[in-house]
């Protein structure tokens, strides 16, 4: 099995389209959600990935917002996102936001949190998930202090 087939078997790439040339069909492949996270773990440029993702997956807003906020992540969060994605086909909004909020640096870096908020405001559903997650976190911390 060659390297290309191994990537397909590991579900890091998938067929995205078929192009015709000289009467023959040639499949085009690109990264899956897990493949995108693996690329980020290998220091791929999230802006370049985002540009390509918007072309190949114009409807997959989860990938778009994830790649927009990826530069705000601690590298460990990218690894945790990869672990949480294992065995699944796509990124889950709540999981990624929870991972982001669990970073110690978030509590101390208001500027970064504001950047996250500004990005997610472009994605109303995901922004709503962020607001609910923050409210839950505040409620839980308030209960902890009250006890």
C-alpha positions, 0 to 999 in steps of 0.5 A, spaced: 500 500 500 502 506 498 502 513 502 496 515 498 492 509 500 494 509 507 492 517 508 485 514 505 485 508 509 486 513 515 481 518 513 486 523 513 484 525 505 477 524 501 475 524 494 472 531 493 471 531 486 472 528 479 475 532 473 475 530 466 481 530 462 482 527 455 476 523 456 478 520 462 476 521 469 481 523 475 479 524 482 481 530 486 482 529 494 483 533 499 484 533 507 478 531 511 477 534 518 482 530 521 487 531 516 486 538 517 488 538 524 493 533 523 496 538 518 495 544 523 499 539 528 505 539 523 505 547 523 501 548 516 499 555 515 491 555 517 490 561 513 492 557 507 488 551 509 482 556 510 483 559 503 483 552 500 477 549 505 473 555 503 474 553 495 473 545 496 468 545 502 464 552 501 458 549 505 462 546 511 462 552 516 465 548 522 472 547 518 472 555 516 471 557 523 475 552 526 481 554 521 480 562 523 480 560 530 486 555 530 491 561 531 489 562 537 489 555 540 495 553 544 498 547 540 496 542 546 489 544 544 490 542 537 492 535 539 486 535 544 482 536 538 485 531 534 484 526 540 476 528 540 475 527 533 478 520 532 473 515 530 468 521 528 467 524 521 467 531 523 468 537 528 463 538 533 462 545 535 461 544 542 467 540 543 472 545 540 469 551 544 470 547 550 477 545 549 478 552 547 475 555 553 479 550 557 486 553 555 489 556 562 491 562 557 484 564 555 482 566 563 489 570 563 488 573 556 482 578 554 485 580 548 485 573 545 478 571 548 476 578 544 479 575 538 475 569 538 468 572 540 469 577 533 471 571 529 465 567 532 460 573 531 461 571 523 458 564 525 451 566 529 450 558 531 457 557 533 457 564 537 451 562 541 454 555 543 460 560 545 456 564 549 452 558 552 459 555 554 461 561 557 455 562 561 455 555 564 463 556 566 461 562 570 455 558 573 460 552 575 465 557 577 460 561 581 458 555 585 465 553 586 466 559 590 459 559 593 461 552 597 
